[in-house]
Amino acid sequence: MTSAASVRLDAEALRALAQLEATGLSRSEAIRRAILDSAARLQRRAGLAAEVAALEADEEDRREMLEVAAVMEIMRAAG
């Protein structure tokens, strides 16, 4: 099922749309792809944020990171 949408584009958005259309995409396809790409980026960011939160909550991992950092600091000081 498809649905029509109406948007108002400012000059910057019109230039960007023209760039997409210059690749051979129709106006509708360019807009669809832009929306889908934007949603995918948001989803990836949310996934990365969840992964970071899980790592930060992992006390064993945090302890290991501190140990590695301490060893690296000793090596740097000795070098």
PABANU-618815 format. One record per residue: z, y, x of N, C-alpha, C in turn; residue number from 1. Coordinates in steps of 0.05 Angstrom, whole numbers, always signed. Each point is the difference from the previous one (the first is absolute). Layout:
% PABANU-618815
{{Z, Y, X}, {Z, Y, X}, {Z, Y, X}, NUM}
...
% end
This chain:
% PABANU-618815
{{+0, -23, +17}, {+0, +23, -17}, {+0, +25, +18}, 1}
{{-17, +19, -7}, {-1, +24, +16}, {+10, +23, -18}, 2}
{{+8, +21, +14}, {+10, +24, -13}, {-11, +24, +14}, 3}
{{-7, +21, -15}, {-9, +25, +12}, {+23, +18, +6}, 4}
{{-2, +16, +21}, {+21, +19, +7}, {-14, +26, +8}, 5}
{{+14, +21, -5}, {-11, +26, +7}, {+19, +13, +20}, 6}
{{-11, +11, +22}, {+17, +13, +20}, {-13, +27, +7}, 7}
{{+17, +18, +9}, {-10, +25, +11}, {+3, -1, +30}, 8}
{{-21, +5, +14}, {+0, -2, +29}, {-2, +28, +12}, 9}
{{+17, +5, +20}, {-2, +25, +15}, {-22, -2, +21}, 10}
{{-4, +21, +15}, {-22, +1, +19}, {+3, -22, +21}, 11}
{{+24, -4, +9}, {+5, -21, +21}, {-7, -28, -10}, 12}
{{+9, -5, -25}, {-6, -27, -12}, {-30, -3, -5}, 13}
{{-13, +22, -8}, {-29, -2, -4}, {-15, -5, +26}, 14}
{{+9, +12, +22}, {-13, -5, +26}, {+4, -30, +8}, 15}
{{+24, -9, -5}, {+6, -29, +7}, {-17, -18, -17}, 16}
{{-2, +6, -26}, {-17, -16, -17}, {-29, +0, +9}, 17}
{{-9, +23, +8}, {-28, +2, +9}, {-4, -17, +25}, 18}
{{+20, -1, +18}, {-2, -17, +24}, {-2, -29, -9}, 19}
{{+16, -9, -19}, {-2, -27, -9}, {-26, -6, -13}, 20}
{{-10, +18, -16}, {-26, -3, -14}, {-23, -1, +21}, 21}
{{+4, +14, +22}, {-21, +0, +21}, {-3, -28, +13}, 22}
{{+20, -17, -4}, {-3, -27, +11}, {-16, -18, -18}, 23}
{{-7, +10, -23}, {-16, -15, -19}, {+15, -10, -24}, 24}
{{+26, +7, -1}, {+16, -8, -23}, {-6, +19, -24}, 25}
{{+1, -11, -23}, {-2, +17, -24}, {+26, +15, -2}, 26}
{{+0, +22, -16}, {+24, +16, -4}, {+23, -18, -11}, 27}
{{-6, -16, -20}, {+20, -17, -12}, {+11, -20, +20}, 28}
{{-18, -13, +16}, {+9, -20, +19}, {+17, +13, +22}, 29}
{{-8, +24, +9}, {+16, +14, +21}, {+28, +6, -10}, 30}
{{+2, +9, -25}, {+26, +6, -11}, {+17, -25, -4}, 31}
{{-13, -22, -10}, {+14, -25, -4}, {+11, -10, +27}, 32}
{{-17, +0, +20}, {+8, -10, +27}, {+23, +17, +11}, 33}
{{-2, +27, -3}, {+21, +17, +10}, {+27, -6, -13}, 34}
{{-1, -4, -26}, {+25, -7, -14}, {+11, -26, +9}, 35}
{{-17, -21, +2}, {+9, -26, +9}, {+10, +0, +29}, 36}
{{-14, +15, +17}, {+9, +2, +28}, {+27, +14, +2}, 37}
{{+3, +21, -15}, {+25, +15, +0}, {+23, -18, -9}, 38}
{{-4, -15, -22}, {+20, -18, -10}, {+7, -22, +20}, 39}
{{-20, -10, +14}, {+5, -21, +20}, {+17, +11, +23}, 40}
{{-6, +25, +9}, {+16, +13, +21}, {+29, +3, -9}, 41}
{{+4, +8, -24}, {+28, +3, -10}, {+14, -27, +0}, 42}
{{-15, -21, -8}, {+12, -27, -1}, {+7, -9, +28}, 43}
{{-18, +5, +19}, {+6, -8, +28}, {+25, +15, +11}, 44}
{{+1, +26, -6}, {+24, +16, +8}, {+25, -11, -11}, 45}
{{+0, -7, -26}, {+23, -11, -13}, {+8, -26, +13}, 46}
{{-20, -17, +6}, {+6, -25, +14}, {+12, +4, +27}, 47}
{{-11, +19, +15}, {+11, +6, +27}, {+29, +10, -3}, 48}
{{+4, +18, -19}, {+27, +11, -4}, {+20, -22, -6}, 49}
{{-8, -20, -17}, {+17, -22, -6}, {+6, -17, +24}, 50}
{{-21, -4, +17}, {+4, -16, +24}, {+19, +14, +19}, 51}
{{-3, +26, +3}, {+18, +15, +18}, {+28, -1, -10}, 52}
{{+4, +3, -26}, {+27, -2, -12}, {+12, -27, +5}, 53}
{{-16, -21, -3}, {+11, -27, +5}, {+8, -4, +29}, 54}
{{-17, +11, +19}, {+7, -2, +28}, {+25, +16, +7}, 55}
{{+3, +24, -12}, {+23, +16, +5}, {+26, -13, -11}, 56}
{{-3, -15, -21}, {+23, -14, -12}, {+8, -25, +15}, 57}
{{-18, -10, +18}, {+5, -25, +14}, {+18, +6, +25}, 58}
{{+26, -6, -3}, {+19, +6, +21}, {-7, -15, +26}, 59}
{{-8, -24, -2}, {-7, -16, +24}, {-24, +13, +14}, 60}
{{-20, +9, -15}, {-23, +13, +13}, {+8, +26, +13}, 61}
{{+18, +15, -13}, {+9, +26, +11}, {+16, -5, +26}, 62}
{{+16, -21, +1}, {+16, -7, +24}, {-19, -7, +22}, 63}
{{-21, -16, -6}, {-19, -8, +20}, {-16, +24, +11}, 64}
{{-7, +19, -17}, {-15, +24, +8}, {+18, +16, +20}, 65}
{{+26, +2, -6}, {+18, +15, +17}, {+2, -13, +27}, 66}
{{+2, -27, +0}, {+1, -15, +25}, {-25, +4, +17}, 67}
{{-23, -1, -12}, {-25, +4, +14}, {-1, +29, +11}, 68}
{{+8, +19, -16}, {+0, +28, +9}, {+18, +4, +24}, 69}
{{+23, -14, -1}, {+19, +2, +23}, {-12, -12, +25}, 70}
{{-13, -23, -2}, {-13, -12, +23}, {-22, +18, +11}, 71}
{{-16, +12, -18}, {-21, +18, +8}, {+11, +24, +15}, 72}
{{+22, +10, -10}, {+13, +24, +13}, {+10, -8, +28}, 73}
{{+11, -23, +3}, {+9, -10, +26}, {-24, -2, +19}, 74}
{{-22, -11, -9}, {-24, -3, +16}, {-11, +27, +8}, 75}
{{+0, +19, -19}, {-10, +27, +6}, {+17, +13, +21}, 76}
{{+26, -2, -2}, {+18, +13, +18}, {-3, -13, +28}, 77}
{{-5, -25, +1}, {-2, -14, +26}, {-27, +5, +14}, 78}
{{-20, +8, -16}, {-27, +3, +10}, {-5, +24, +15}, 79}
% end
